[in-house]
Amino acid sequence: MPQFPTHAPVLWFTGLSGAGKTTIAREIHQELTNRGIKVELLDGDEIRAVLSPDLGFSRKDRDLQVQRLGYIASLLARNRVVVLVSAISPYESSRNQALSMCERGREIHVHAPFETVLQRDTKGLYKKALAGEIKGLTGYDDPYEAPTQPDLFVPTAELELDQAKELVMRFLEKELADAGI
């Protein structure tokens, strides 16, 4: 019986805003592109703006956003496209459900302590939350449920970007080999 190729890996980068998810995912995307490997980056903010403008930030809406990301990732992965999902995805149960849609879904916890993301604050969200201008910011006044058993832990407060990229690439190399990519 012929053996059919397996799905491509889906790397799901989760962590607080400012932890470095998208920065690392963009580096990985560029590396894979340079190698001629089919890859897509699904950024939570971009997907929300394009496919989910109807959603707010309630738990129900955040869960739905994560499920949409999981479904899109599964469609791409089954067509042998490596998928990098960069999304806060604050609730463990919805992340697990989305990852279960993907045959080769792997959770990567991009971690930086609150003090570090507060210093980085590239979008100005923490500043606004501290000033009372916005409510429900994940990790500040809304919960972030850190992964209990991520496939990979990336402590970005302790690593330079090139070190974080190398850590993820070493992990991904095995996943690519297992998928025959």
N, C-alpha and C positions, 0 to 999 in steps of 0.2 A: 504494500500500500504506500503511495507517495506521501512524503511528509511535507506538510504545508508550513510556510514560514510563520513564526510566531509574531505577535504584535511587537511594535517598537516600545522601548521604555517611555514611561511618563514620569518625569521628576517633578514632584509637587513641592515647591518652595513655600514654606509657611513661617510666619514670624511677625513681630510688630512692625508698624510703619517705621521706616528708617533703619531697620535691622540689616538691610543689604540684599534682600531677596532679588529684586529686579536687577541690581547692579551685577550680581554674580550670574544670574540667568542670562543677561546680555553677553557677558564674557564667554559663557559656555556656548551660547548660540553662535557667536562669531567663530569660535574654535571649530565647532561641528560644520559650519558653513564652509570654512576654509578647507576642511577635509572632504568636502563634497557629500556630506551626509544630509539627508532631508531632515529639516528641523523647523519647528514652529515654537514661538514664544507667545504664550497666552498670559498677558498682563491683566490682573484683576481690575485695575483702574480703567484700562482701555476697553476691556470687554463690557464693563459696567456702562461706560459712556455710549457704546455702540449697540449692544444687544440687551442691556438691562436698564435703560434710562427710566423705566417704569418702577424700578425698585428703590426703596429707601434703605434705611439701616437698622430696621427692626430685626429681631432674631430670625423671624420667618423669611424676610427678604434676603438677609445674608445667607441663610441656608439655601434658598432658591438660587442665588447667584453662584454659590459653590457647586450646586448640582448641575447648573448650566455649563460651568467650566469643566466639570467631570465628564459630561456627555460629549462636549466638543473634543476634549482630549482623547476620549475613547474612540471617536470616529477617526481622528487623525492617526492614532497609534495602530489601529487595525489595518491601516493602509501603509504601515511601515514608516511613518513619520515620527521621529523622536519629538516628544512634546515636553516643553518646559513651562510649567504653570507657576506664575508668581502672584500669590494672593495671600493676604493676611489670613483668610479663612479661619476665623477665631474659634469655632466650635469643633471639638474633636469628633463628635458623632457625624456631623455633615462632611468633614474631611474624609473620615473613614468610609462613608457611603460613596462619596465621589471616587475615592481611590479604588473601591471595590468594583466600579464600572470598568476599570482599566486592568487588563490582564497582567500588565507589568508595571502597575502603579507603585511608585516609591516615594515615601514622605521624607523631605529634608527640612529639618528644623534649623532655620537661620536665626540664631539667637544673639541678641545684644541686650544688656541690662537696660532698665528704664532710663537710668542716668545717661547712658550712651545715646539712646534714640532721642532723648530730650535735647542733647547737645547737637545731634545731627539735624533733626527737625527740618528736613529739606522742603517739605510742603507747608511748614508753618502751622501744622495741625495742633501740636502740643501747646504752642504759644497761645493759640486761639482757645483751646480747652482750658488752659490755666487762667485765662482772662474771662472765662465764662461765656465766650462767644459761640462755642459749639458744645453740644452734649452727645454722649454716647460714643466717645472715642475709645476704640479698642486699646486695652492696656492702661487706660487712664480711669475712665468712669464706666467702662463697659468691659466685661471679662474677656481675656484671651486664655483659652485652654491649651496650654503647651502640650505638644505630643508626649505621650507617656513612653512610647517605644518607637521613636523615629528610625528610619533606615539609615539616616546619616545626620549627625549633629555638627553644625558649623558655627563656632563661636566667633562672630565677626569682631567683637571688641578685642580679641586676642590675636587675630590674624590680619595680615595685610591682604589686600585684594588678590594678589597673585597666589598667595598661600591658600586662600579660600577656594579659588578657582582650581588649583592643583588638587586639593582634597576632593572636590566634587568630581573632577575629571577622572581621578583614580577609581572612584566609586562607579562612575558611569562606564568606564572601560569594560569592567566585568559585565555590566548590564548589556552593553552593546554586543559583547562576545556571546553571551547567553542567548541573545535574540538573533544572532547570526548577521549582525550589521557591521 
